[in-house]
């Protein structure tokens, strides 16, 4: 337990600090409501346009709508950009302090990054649940609402999958951080990974709605575990052995990315030049 | 020196400074080209699965998207100063210096930066526009080319108006309000689909509050030779882009009101 203490402290201090940015959370929520509403209306129009294709679709319209609100609510849980604290410490040279601390730098950055994402996602998700899950049905728009999971099994699978998604996202965030440490700037890498994440995490469009020939490839790539797999489990689109496979994929990619990150970090830290003075 | 010459001087200075880093400029341009490609990806996948929506095909969507995205790309070249106005001018007090110079603040802000990297977005938007038009068989007669140019001009006016309005709000909030990105980037997303897909309240918002529909949906219907499925009269379709200029004028009223109550943050 003693070995874990500094990391727990780092997690909770970052988590509580980031929770203070309430205006940012409200602004983010407003943005996500707008995007969510546009998407929901467009999906509804497509499903209504071609009933045969809608019937053959791997996801029903209510599933897609719930998926869309959840994806907007959990947006901050995907590693959109390098941890700004790490980017800043690399630029100013304070990365040297992190190297001097008697803790493992990889683990320290990892828990800090996980806390950063979790604390940004939590208030936004709560507001979205209130707006899309409670207020929409109350004003008579229950067709457009965020619905509860269909079965207890789906809820349980989601409850297991969501922390795995955070673990996987944090592992990927570390790879981005390490690239920033090696190249000293977060500008290029953020632009590059943003597009990858928006497409392959299912944020742009639920991965199941892409053409059927791409289905397997889209499911086994690492970004699916950051958002698409937990959301599919929630709406019940993945169940039974499919659900177990989804959780397995998440765990596999988390371990693989952590191993890759640790290896890369060793190499980068060995030849790290500290900036500033 | 007259305003146009001064603006040219500003732009050439900005271009020269960006070309000091040619690699960065080229990569940002290519990056912008690639990241905007994904704007069309979701539409492509949906049409692949559902075939059509209310009689519209992917080609139609490409024309709607291309027109509105071209307008935004052109606007983005010269409105950087308004975009960063809150954080870099009001908050820092740098706007005091702008006010001291014997030229209009708006002109100086337009001259703040000419963003070379936006060529990537412009190239992508024009490519999508003309490929889409070819697929649905638009016959580019001179009056249609003229209508396209008028539509894009109206779109540039509307997006410029949005950015001026965003900057005006900074007089009250001191910070740049990133919520406005919802109306610019989110507006492109919304305007790439025909208004008839949306619920009435959202449609009315896009016609009467932020008239994105007037600089994309209506005139593009005229370019595509389609009547409005919602029943707008035929004369309105090519007239609608004028609303972009109405919006721009109202934004400048807000801008004037903001300047007249500006108090420096000091320092």
Interface residues (C-beta under 8 A of the other chain):
Chain A: X27 X30 X31 X34 X35 X37 X38 X41 X42 X43 X45 X46 X47 X49 X50 X53 X54 X57 X188 X191 X192 X194 X195 X198 X199 X204 X205 X209 X210 X211
Chain B: X27 X28 X31 X34 X35 X38 X41 X42 X45 X46 X48 X49 X50 X51 X52 X53 X54 X177 X178 X179 X181 X182 X186 X189 X190 X193 X197 X198 X199 X202
